[in-house]
Amino acid sequence: MTNWFIKNRKEDINKVATDNNISKVLAKLLINRGISNKSEIKEFLNPDINKMHSPNLLDDLNAATSIIKNKVEKNFKIRIVGDFDVDGIMSVYILYTVLSAIGADVDYVIPDRVLDGYGINNHIVLNAKAQGVDTIITCDNGISAFEPIKTAKNMDMTVIVTDHHDIPYTTVKGKLEYLLPEADAIINPKKKSCKYPFKNLCGAAVAFKLAQNLILEYKCDFDEKDLLEFVALATICDVVDLVGENRTIVVEGLKRLQNTKNIGLNALIETTGLHDKNIGVYHVGFILGPSFNASGRLDSAVLGLSLLLEENLNKATQIAEILKALNEERKKLTLDGLEKIDKIIESQYIKDKVIVVFHPDLHESIAGIIAGRLKEKYNKPTIVLTKVSEGAKGSARSIEEYNIYEELTKCADLLTKYGGHPMAAGINLLEENIEKLRRRLNKNCSLTNKDLTSKTYIDMPYPIQSINESFIREIGRLEPYGKGNPKPIFGDKNANIKKASILGKDKNVLKLMFDKDDGKNNEAIIFRDIEKWVSDIETVYGTEEKDKLFAGLDNNIRMDILFYPSINEYMGNKTIQFIIDDYRLLKH
């Protein structure tokens, strides 16, 4: 059961529309996204890469630049330590490319997901020291790496942290005390001392800010904007809010990605069948990004990075084909693992408000994906764990009403390692503490049944008969969509369905035709739970009415629908198509 709510932020829609020369519909959509003053609307509707905040506003950025300049001048060896996801891979690529361009003696390490786990560790630090590394630069990790950074400092190494994750803290006498590692410079917009206006950059964007400053400092022949497609890939795949600077980065980055000069990216675009597509957020988030992620999950993230650094087209194509194959394997592992974990939940933990589930044979690289899928299914915070050599390891995914990072912090005594955000986290713990963690999280949980009920927020009621191409083009000014800027959802009541048909070789697409005042039909598509929809029709209206519907005959079937309008282009013809997000059959 999903509850429907109409967004209702209090603003003068007429004034916002008039002041910004936009329609009331667009004004309402912007207000719903928390964007209402003139400067915010101008920035949102006209993102300009030249108006981003100065990198110098980031705390410690100038200090880090000075340190790097000194190390380069002395030819000291620098090592970048990244992460094994898309954000980490892109962060390493950005820093490695720019440090190489300014003449640094630089190499990189990306931790192995299984052998090393997340982020820099003592093993990586000791290896670096043994190999003559003077300076370590972390990217997309490091903010909670207290022990390994202390180890590095005890060996007289220099450490620069670039990260975007939440700042670790402890509670002393009811007050939060934020903790930072003993690095020589820490660049993270979430630091309490940092005055950077936009706090929600991904790791690659933080690395990009440092790269910008280095390019400026060295006045090297390198266009910083050539890095934006890589920052955009990371921004989309790390699922940060697509507002403010993130929106600007993605808009500009997608333009550049469409005509990328990077041989490896071009090879991956060709291999995944996107060469003739207008590449958008969907293609990055569900095709290109997972291909890079698959390298870190099932092989080594260095493989994904090597694709970006490869200058030979044949070799790049070979790597791209390997990444595609790894992603196909990852999909199969995910489906198999999801089925196993879901059975455990249904048999043992279905009543828990916070799901904590352990399976010893689950591939640890897919724990986060499965946790995310199950969180969506049950609308509950979900932690999926598997067996590793030092105990258990896994990923947490949460809902808006539950800050998983805060709740895990309250259970820190049960964990050997953890880190993350309000909506996602990674954890390690001893196997004997799993049940203790499950019990404590549920005992402390204040989530209500209302919190745990799935919710859909509607931008506004709007009759499908009134929507035309001009309407769709105007709301298209909100693109690209993503977290923080979702696709607009409209609602219509008592819609009369003229005909239904099931399409696709797998029979997984439902096409509906609705009445329109001008005598033409409106076409709508449902992409999920087709069998359930047909069953619901038969239950509510009976077999005879269902048969009339599929035959295109007059019938009594009515639905309330939530939808997103789009323009479908096929063989040169354009038609308006409604993507149905949810529906309610009206009982007669």
C-alpha positions as CSV (number, residue, x, y, z in Angstrom):
1,M,0.0,0.0,0.0
2,T,1.4,3.4,-1.0
3,N,0.0,6.6,0.4
4,W,-0.3,9.6,-2.0
5,F,0.5,13.1,-0.9
6,I,0.3,16.4,-2.8
7,K,3.3,18.6,-2.2
8,N,2.2,21.9,-0.7
9,R,5.0,24.3,0.0
10,K,3.6,27.7,0.9
11,E,4.7,30.3,-1.7
12,D,3.0,32.9,-3.9
13,I,2.9,30.9,-7.2
14,N,1.6,33.8,-9.2
15,K,4.4,36.1,-8.0
16,V,7.1,33.5,-8.6
17,A,5.7,32.9,-12.1
18,T,5.5,36.6,-13.0
19,D,8.8,37.6,-11.5
20,N,10.6,34.9,-13.4
21,N,8.6,35.0,-16.7
22,I,7.6,31.3,-16.4
23,S,4.3,29.5,-16.2
24,K,2.5,28.8,-13.0
25,V,3.1,25.1,-13.5
26,L,6.8,25.5,-13.8
27,A,6.7,27.9,-10.8
28,K,4.9,25.3,-8.7
29,L,7.4,22.6,-9.7
30,L,10.3,24.8,-8.7
31,I,8.7,25.7,-5.4
32,N,8.1,22.0,-4.7
33,R,11.8,21.5,-5.0
34,G,12.6,24.3,-2.6
35,I,13.6,26.7,-5.3
36,S,11.6,30.0,-5.0
37,N,13.8,33.1,-5.0
38,K,14.8,34.8,-8.2
39,S,18.6,34.1,-8.0
40,E,18.0,30.4,-7.2
41,I,15.5,30.0,-10.1
42,K,17.9,31.7,-12.5
43,E,20.8,29.4,-11.4
44,F,18.6,26.3,-11.7
45,L,17.1,27.1,-15.1
46,N,20.3,28.5,-16.5
47,P,23.2,26.5,-15.0
48,D,26.5,28.2,-15.8
49,I,29.8,26.4,-15.2
50,N,31.6,29.7,-15.1
51,K,29.6,30.8,-12.0
52,M,30.6,27.9,-9.7
53,H,32.1,28.8,-6.4
54,S,35.8,29.4,-6.2
55,P,37.8,26.3,-5.1
56,N,39.7,28.5,-2.6
57,L,36.6,28.6,-0.4
58,L,37.3,25.0,0.6
59,D,39.1,24.8,3.9
60,D,42.7,23.5,3.5
61,L,42.6,23.6,-0.3
62,N,45.3,26.2,-0.5
63,A,47.4,24.4,2.1
64,A,47.1,21.2,0.1
65,T,48.1,23.0,-3.1
66,S,51.2,24.4,-1.4
67,I,52.1,21.0,-0.1
68,I,51.8,19.4,-3.5
69,K,53.7,22.1,-5.2
70,N,56.6,21.6,-2.7
71,K,56.6,17.9,-3.2
72,V,56.6,18.2,-7.0
73,E,59.5,20.7,-6.9
74,K,61.5,18.2,-4.8
75,N,60.4,15.3,-7.0
76,F,59.0,13.4,-4.0
77,K,56.9,10.4,-4.8
78,I,53.1,10.9,-4.4
79,R,50.5,8.1,-4.2
80,I,46.8,8.6,-4.7
81,V,44.6,6.2,-2.7
82,G,41.1,6.0,-4.1
83,D,37.9,3.9,-3.7
84,F,36.5,1.1,-5.8
85,D,33.2,2.7,-6.9
86,V,32.5,5.1,-9.8
87,D,33.1,8.1,-7.6
88,G,36.4,6.7,-6.4
89,I,37.6,5.7,-9.9
90,M,36.7,9.1,-11.3
91,S,38.4,10.9,-8.4
92,V,41.7,9.0,-9.0
93,Y,41.5,9.6,-12.7
94,I,41.1,13.4,-12.2
95,L,43.9,13.7,-9.7
96,Y,46.3,11.4,-11.5
97,T,45.7,13.2,-14.8
98,V,46.3,16.6,-13.4
99,L,49.3,15.7,-11.2
100,S,50.9,14.0,-14.2
101,A,50.3,17.1,-16.2
102,I,52.1,19.3,-13.7
103,G,55.1,16.9,-13.6
104,A,54.5,15.1,-10.4
105,D,56.1,11.6,-9.7
106,V,52.7,10.1,-9.0
107,D,51.0,6.7,-9.0
108,Y,47.8,5.3,-7.5
109,V,46.3,2.5,-5.5
110,I,42.7,1.5,-5.4
111,P,41.9,-0.9,-2.5
112,D,40.6,-4.3,-3.3
113,R,37.0,-4.5,-2.2
114,V,37.4,-8.0,-0.7
115,L,41.0,-8.0,0.5
116,D,41.3,-4.4,1.7
117,G,37.8,-3.2,2.2
118,Y,36.9,0.5,1.9
119,G,39.5,3.2,2.0
120,I,43.1,3.6,3.0
121,N,44.4,1.1,5.6
122,N,47.6,0.2,7.4
123,H,48.6,-2.3,4.8
124,I,48.4,0.3,2.1
125,V,50.3,2.8,4.2
126,L,53.1,0.4,5.0
127,N,53.4,-0.7,1.4
128,A,53.7,3.0,0.3
129,K,56.4,3.7,2.8
130,A,58.3,0.6,1.7
131,Q,58.1,1.7,-1.9
132,G,59.5,5.1,-1.2
133,V,56.3,7.1,-1.2
134,D,56.5,10.5,0.6
135,T,53.0,11.8,0.2
136,I,49.6,10.1,0.2
137,I,46.5,11.8,-1.2
138,T,43.2,10.1,-0.5
139,C,40.2,10.7,-2.6
140,D,36.6,9.7,-1.8
141,N,37.9,8.3,1.4
142,G,40.1,9.1,4.4
143,I,37.9,11.3,6.6
144,S,37.4,8.4,9.1
145,A,40.8,6.7,8.6
146,F,42.3,7.7,11.9
147,E,44.6,4.7,12.5
148,P,46.2,4.4,9.0
149,I,46.7,8.2,8.8
150,K,48.3,8.1,12.3
151,T,50.5,5.3,11.1
152,A,51.6,7.3,8.1
153,K,52.4,10.4,10.2
154,N,54.4,8.3,12.7
155,M,56.6,7.3,9.7
156,D,57.0,11.0,8.8
157,M,54.8,10.7,5.7
158,T,52.7,13.6,4.4
159,V,48.9,12.9,4.1
160,I,46.3,15.0,2.3
161,V,42.7,13.9,2.6
162,T,40.1,14.8,-0.1
163,D,36.7,13.4,0.8
164,H,33.0,14.2,1.0
165,H,31.6,11.7,3.5
166,D,30.1,12.8,6.8
167,I,32.5,13.9,9.5
168,P,32.8,11.2,12.3
169,Y,31.7,12.3,15.7
170,T,31.3,11.1,19.3
171,T,28.9,12.2,21.9
172,V,30.3,13.7,25.1
173,K,27.8,14.7,27.9
174,G,25.1,14.9,25.3
175,K,27.0,17.1,22.9
176,L,28.5,16.1,19.5
177,E,32.2,16.3,19.2
178,Y,33.4,16.0,15.6
179,L,36.6,14.1,15.0
180,L,39.3,14.5,12.3
181,P,42.3,12.4,11.4
182,E,45.8,13.8,11.9
183,A,46.4,14.6,8.2
184,D,48.4,17.6,6.9
185,A,45.4,18.9,5.0
186,I,41.8,17.8,4.9
187,I,39.5,19.0,2.1
188,N,35.9,18.2,2.8
189,P,33.0,20.6,2.4
190,K,31.3,19.0,5.3
191,K,34.0,20.1,7.8
192,K,32.5,22.4,10.4
193,S,35.3,24.9,9.7
194,C,34.7,24.9,5.9
195,K,33.0,27.9,4.5
196,Y,32.3,26.4,1.1
197,P,28.7,27.3,0.3
198,F,27.7,24.0,-1.3
199,K,28.1,21.0,1.0
200,N,26.8,18.1,-1.2
201,L,29.7,17.6,-3.7
202,C,30.7,14.0,-4.5
203,G,34.2,12.8,-4.0
204,A,35.2,13.4,-7.6
205,A,33.9,17.0,-7.4
206,V,36.1,17.6,-4.3
207,A,39.1,16.2,-6.2
208,F,38.1,18.4,-9.2
209,K,38.3,21.5,-7.0
210,L,41.9,20.6,-6.0
211,A,42.7,19.9,-9.6
212,Q,41.3,23.3,-10.6
213,N,43.6,25.0,-8.1
214,L,46.6,23.0,-9.3
215,I,45.9,23.9,-13.0
216,L,45.6,27.6,-12.0
217,E,48.8,27.5,-9.8
218,Y,50.9,25.9,-12.6
219,K,49.3,27.7,-15.5
220,C,49.6,24.5,-17.4
221,D,48.1,23.9,-20.8
222,F,45.1,21.9,-19.6
223,D,41.5,22.8,-19.9
224,E,39.8,22.0,-16.6
225,K,36.4,21.7,-18.3
226,D,37.7,18.5,-20.0
227,L,37.4,16.8,-16.6
228,L,33.7,17.7,-16.2
229,E,32.3,14.6,-17.9
230,F,34.2,12.4,-15.3
231,V,32.9,14.5,-12.4
232,A,29.4,14.2,-13.9
233,L,29.7,10.4,-14.1
234,A,30.6,10.3,-10.4
235,T,28.0,12.9,-9.4
236,I,25.2,10.8,-11.0
237,C,26.4,7.4,-9.8
238,D,27.0,8.5,-6.2
239,V,23.4,9.6,-6.1
240,V,24.0,13.1,-4.6
241,D,21.3,15.7,-4.9
242,L,21.2,17.1,-8.5
243,V,20.8,20.7,-7.4
244,G,23.2,23.7,-7.0
245,E,26.7,22.9,-8.3
246,N,25.9,19.3,-8.8
247,R,23.2,20.2,-11.4
248,T,25.7,22.5,-13.2
249,I,28.3,19.8,-13.3
250,V,25.9,17.2,-14.6
251,V,24.4,19.5,-17.3
252,E,27.8,20.5,-18.6
253,G,29.3,17.1,-18.1
254,L,26.6,15.3,-20.1
255,K,27.1,17.7,-23.0
256,R,30.8,16.8,-23.0
257,L,30.2,13.1,-22.5
258,Q,28.2,13.1,-25.7
259,N,31.3,14.1,-27.7
260,T,34.0,12.7,-25.3
261,K,37.6,12.7,-26.5
262,N,38.4,9.9,-24.1
263,I,39.2,6.8,-26.0
264,G,38.2,4.4,-23.2
265,L,34.8,6.1,-22.6
266,N,34.1,6.1,-26.3
267,A,34.9,2.3,-26.4
268,L,32.5,1.7,-23.4
269,I,29.8,3.8,-25.0
270,E,30.1,1.8,-28.2
271,T,30.3,-1.6,-26.5
272,T,27.2,-0.9,-24.4
273,G,25.2,0.2,-27.5
274,L,24.9,3.9,-26.5
275,H,26.8,5.4,-29.5
276,D,23.6,6.6,-31.2
277,K,21.8,7.7,-28.0
278,N,21.4,11.1,-26.5
279,I,23.2,10.1,-23.3
280,G,21.5,11.2,-20.1
281,V,21.3,10.4,-16.4
282,Y,19.6,7.1,-17.0
283,H,22.4,5.8,-19.3
284,V,25.1,6.9,-16.9
285,G,23.3,5.6,-13.8
286,F,22.1,2.3,-15.2
287,I,24.6,1.3,-18.0
288,L,27.9,3.2,-17.9
289,G,28.2,3.5,-14.1
290,P,27.4,-0.1,-13.3
291,S,30.0,-1.2,-15.9
292,F,32.7,0.7,-13.9
293,N,31.3,-0.5,-10.6
294,A,31.4,-4.1,-11.8
295,S,35.2,-3.9,-12.1
296,G,35.4,-3.0,-8.4
297,R,32.9,-5.6,-7.4
298,L,34.1,-8.7,-9.2
299,D,37.6,-7.9,-10.4
300,S,39.6,-4.8,-9.6
301,A,38.6,-1.1,-9.9
302,V,42.0,-0.6,-11.5
303,L,40.5,-2.2,-14.6
304,G,37.9,0.6,-14.8
305,L,40.5,3.2,-14.3
306,S,42.8,1.6,-16.9
307,L,40.0,2.0,-19.4
308,L,40.0,5.8,-18.9
309,L,43.8,5.9,-19.2
310,E,44.1,3.7,-22.2
311,E,45.2,5.4,-25.5
312,N,44.9,2.5,-27.8
313,L,41.4,1.9,-29.2
314,N,41.8,-1.9,-29.7
315,K,43.0,-2.3,-26.1
316,A,40.3,0.0,-24.8
317,T,37.6,-2.0,-26.6
318,Q,38.9,-5.2,-25.1
319,I,38.7,-3.6,-21.6
320,A,35.2,-2.3,-22.3
321,E,34.0,-5.7,-23.3
322,I,35.4,-7.2,-20.1
323,L,33.6,-4.5,-18.1
324,K,30.3,-5.3,-19.9
325,A,30.7,-9.0,-19.2
326,L,31.5,-8.4,-15.5
327,N,28.4,-6.3,-15.3
328,E,26.3,-9.1,-16.8
329,E,27.7,-11.5,-14.2
330,R,27.0,-9.0,-11.4
331,K,23.4,-8.8,-12.5
332,K,23.0,-12.6,-12.2
333,L,24.7,-12.7,-8.8
334,T,22.4,-9.9,-7.6
335,L,19.2,-11.7,-8.7
336,D,20.3,-14.9,-7.1
337,G,21.4,-13.2,-3.9
338,L,18.2,-11.1,-3.7
339,E,16.1,-14.2,-3.8
340,K,18.0,-15.9,-1.0
341,I,18.1,-12.8,1.3
342,D,14.4,-12.1,0.7
343,K,13.4,-15.6,1.7
344,I,15.3,-15.2,5.0
345,I,13.5,-11.8,5.7
346,E,10.1,-13.2,5.0
347,S,10.6,-16.2,7.2
348,Q,12.4,-14.5,10.1
349,Y,12.5,-10.7,10.1
350,I,9.4,-9.5,8.4
351,K,8.0,-7.8,11.5
352,D,11.3,-6.0,12.3
353,K,11.3,-2.2,11.7
354,V,15.0,-2.3,10.9
355,I,16.0,-5.3,8.9
356,V,19.4,-6.9,9.6
357,V,20.0,-10.0,7.6
358,F,23.1,-12.2,7.3
359,H,24.0,-14.8,4.6
360,P,27.5,-16.4,4.8
361,D,27.7,-17.2,1.0
362,L,26.6,-13.9,-0.4
363,H,29.2,-12.1,-2.6
364,E,30.1,-9.1,-0.5
365,S,30.3,-6.8,-3.5
366,I,26.6,-7.0,-4.1
367,A,25.4,-6.5,-0.5
368,G,24.7,-2.8,-1.1
369,I,22.7,-3.4,-4.2
370,I,20.6,-6.0,-2.5
371,A,20.1,-3.8,0.6
372,G,18.9,-1.0,-1.7
373,R,16.4,-3.3,-3.5
374,L,15.0,-4.6,-0.3
375,K,14.8,-1.2,1.3
376,E,12.6,-0.2,-1.7
377,K,10.5,-3.3,-1.4
378,Y,9.8,-3.1,2.3
379,N,10.3,0.7,2.9
380,K,12.4,-0.2,5.9
381,P,16.1,0.5,6.8
382,T,17.9,-2.6,5.6
383,I,21.4,-4.0,6.5
384,V,22.7,-6.9,4.4
385,L,25.7,-8.8,5.8
386,T,27.9,-11.6,4.6
387,K,30.8,-13.6,6.0
388,V,34.4,-12.4,5.6
389,S,37.7,-13.5,7.1
390,E,37.5,-11.1,10.0
391,G,33.8,-11.6,10.8
392,A,30.9,-10.1,8.9
393,K,30.7,-7.2,6.5
394,G,27.9,-5.5,4.7
395,S,26.0,-2.4,3.6
396,A,23.1,-0.4,5.0
397,R,20.4,1.5,3.0
398,S,17.8,3.6,4.7
399,I,14.7,5.7,4.3
400,E,14.3,9.4,4.7
401,E,12.9,9.1,8.3
402,Y,15.8,7.2,9.6
403,N,19.4,8.4,9.8
404,I,21.3,5.1,9.5
405,Y,24.7,6.7,10.2
406,E,23.5,8.2,13.5
407,E,21.9,4.9,14.6
408,L,25.0,2.9,13.8
409,T,27.1,5.4,15.8
410,K,24.9,4.6,18.8
411,C,26.0,1.0,18.3
412,A,29.7,1.7,17.6
413,D,30.7,-0.7,20.5
414,L,29.3,-3.6,18.4
415,L,31.1,-2.6,15.2
416,T,34.8,-3.0,14.2
417,K,34.4,-0.4,11.4
418,Y,31.7,1.8,9.9
419,G,31.2,4.9,7.9
420,G,28.7,6.6,5.5
421,H,25.8,8.9,5.2
422,P,22.3,9.3,6.7
423,M,20.9,7.1,3.9
424,A,23.7,4.6,3.3
425,A,26.6,3.1,5.3
426,G,29.1,0.3,5.2
427,I,29.9,-1.8,8.3
428,N,32.2,-4.5,9.7
429,L,31.5,-6.5,12.9
430,L,32.2,-9.8,14.5
431,E,29.7,-12.5,13.6
432,E,28.6,-13.0,17.2
433,N,27.5,-9.3,17.3
434,I,25.0,-9.5,14.4
435,E,22.1,-10.5,16.5
436,K,23.0,-8.0,19.2
437,L,23.0,-5.3,16.5
438,R,19.7,-6.3,15.1
439,R,18.1,-6.3,18.6
440,R,19.5,-3.0,19.6
441,L,18.6,-1.2,16.4
442,N,15.0,-2.4,16.7
443,K,14.8,-1.7,20.4
444,N,16.0,1.9,19.9
445,C,13.9,2.4,16.7
446,S,11.3,5.1,16.9
447,L,9.9,4.6,13.4
448,T,6.1,4.6,13.3
449,N,3.8,2.6,11.0
450,K,3.2,5.8,9.2
451,D,7.0,6.2,8.7
452,L,7.2,2.7,7.3
453,T,4.3,3.2,4.8
454,S,5.6,3.8,1.3
455,K,4.8,7.3,0.1
456,T,4.5,9.0,-3.3
457,Y,4.6,12.7,-3.5
458,I,2.5,14.4,-6.3
459,D,3.6,17.7,-7.7
460,M,0.0,18.7,-8.6
461,P,-3.2,17.4,-10.0
462,Y,-3.4,17.9,-13.7
463,P,-5.8,16.4,-16.3
464,I,-4.1,14.4,-19.0
465,Q,-6.4,15.9,-21.6
466,S,-4.8,19.3,-21.0
467,I,-1.2,18.2,-21.6
468,N,0.4,19.1,-24.9
469,E,3.9,19.2,-26.4
470,S,4.4,22.8,-25.2
471,F,3.6,21.8,-21.6
472,I,6.1,18.9,-21.8
473,R,8.9,21.1,-23.3
474,E,8.5,23.6,-20.5
475,I,8.7,21.2,-17.6
476,G,11.7,19.7,-19.5
477,R,13.6,22.7,-18.4
478,L,13.9,21.0,-15.0
479,E,16.1,18.2,-16.5
480,P,18.3,16.4,-15.7
481,Y,16.3,14.6,-13.1
482,G,17.7,12.7,-10.1
483,K,17.9,12.8,-6.3
484,G,16.8,16.2,-5.0
485,N,15.2,16.9,-8.4
486,P,12.9,14.0,-9.3
487,K,10.8,13.8,-12.4
488,P,7.5,15.8,-11.9
489,I,4.6,13.5,-11.0
490,F,1.1,14.7,-11.8
491,G,-2.2,13.1,-10.8
492,D,-5.5,12.7,-12.6
493,K,-8.8,11.3,-11.3
494,N,-11.4,9.0,-12.8
495,A,-9.5,8.4,-16.0
496,N,-11.5,6.2,-18.5
497,I,-9.4,3.5,-20.2
498,K,-10.5,2.8,-23.8
499,K,-8.2,-0.1,-24.5
500,A,-5.3,-2.2,-22.9
501,S,-2.7,-4.3,-24.6
502,I,0.4,-6.1,-23.3
503,L,3.6,-5.6,-25.3
504,G,7.2,-6.7,-25.4
505,K,8.8,-10.1,-26.0
506,D,8.7,-10.7,-22.3
507,K,5.2,-9.4,-22.0
508,N,6.4,-6.8,-19.5
509,V,4.9,-3.6,-20.9
510,L,1.3,-2.6,-20.5
511,K,-0.1,0.0,-23.0
512,L,-3.3,1.8,-22.1
513,M,-5.3,4.2,-24.2
514,F,-7.3,6.9,-22.5
515,D,-10.1,9.2,-23.8
516,K,-9.3,12.7,-24.9
517,D,-11.7,15.6,-25.4
518,D,-10.7,16.1,-29.0
519,G,-11.6,12.5,-29.9
520,K,-8.0,11.4,-30.0
521,N,-6.5,8.9,-27.6
522,N,-3.9,9.4,-24.9
523,E,-1.3,6.6,-24.7
524,A,0.0,5.5,-21.3
525,I,2.6,2.9,-20.4
526,I,3.0,0.8,-17.2
527,F,6.4,-1.0,-16.9
528,R,5.9,-3.1,-13.7
529,D,3.6,-5.6,-12.1
530,I,1.6,-6.2,-15.3
531,E,0.2,-9.5,-14.0
532,K,-1.0,-7.8,-10.8
533,W,-2.7,-5.0,-12.7
534,V,-4.6,-7.5,-14.9
535,S,-5.5,-9.5,-11.8
536,D,-6.7,-6.4,-10.0
537,I,-8.9,-5.4,-13.0
538,E,-10.5,-8.9,-12.9
539,T,-11.0,-8.8,-9.2
540,V,-12.6,-5.3,-9.1
541,Y,-14.5,-5.3,-12.4
542,G,-14.9,-9.0,-13.4
543,T,-13.8,-11.0,-16.4
544,E,-16.3,-9.6,-18.8
545,E,-15.2,-6.0,-18.3
546,K,-11.5,-7.1,-18.5
547,D,-12.2,-8.8,-21.8
548,K,-14.0,-5.7,-23.2
549,L,-11.0,-3.6,-22.1
550,F,-8.5,-5.7,-24.0
551,A,-10.8,-5.9,-27.0
552,G,-11.1,-2.1,-27.1
553,L,-14.8,-2.1,-26.4
554,D,-16.8,0.3,-24.2
555,N,-16.2,-0.6,-20.6
556,N,-16.8,0.7,-17.0
557,I,-13.2,0.7,-15.9
558,R,-11.9,3.9,-14.2
559,M,-8.6,4.7,-12.6
560,D,-6.9,7.4,-10.6
561,I,-3.4,7.7,-12.0
562,L,-0.1,9.3,-11.1
563,F,2.0,9.9,-14.2
564,Y,4.9,11.6,-15.9
565,P,4.3,13.0,-19.4
566,S,6.9,12.5,-22.1
567,I,7.2,12.7,-25.9
568,N,7.8,9.4,-27.6
569,E,9.6,9.5,-31.0
570,Y,9.3,6.5,-33.3
571,M,10.3,6.5,-37.0
572,G,10.1,10.2,-37.2
573,N,6.7,10.5,-35.5
574,K,6.2,12.3,-32.2
575,T,3.4,11.3,-29.8
576,I,2.6,12.3,-26.2
577,Q,3.1,9.3,-23.9
578,F,2.3,9.1,-20.2
579,I,4.4,6.9,-17.9
580,I,2.2,5.7,-15.1
581,D,4.0,5.7,-11.8
582,D,1.1,4.4,-9.7
583,Y,-2.7,3.8,-10.0
584,R,-5.8,3.1,-8.0
585,L,-8.8,1.3,-9.5
586,L,-12.1,2.9,-8.7
587,K,-14.6,0.4,-7.4
588,H,-18.0,0.6,-9.2
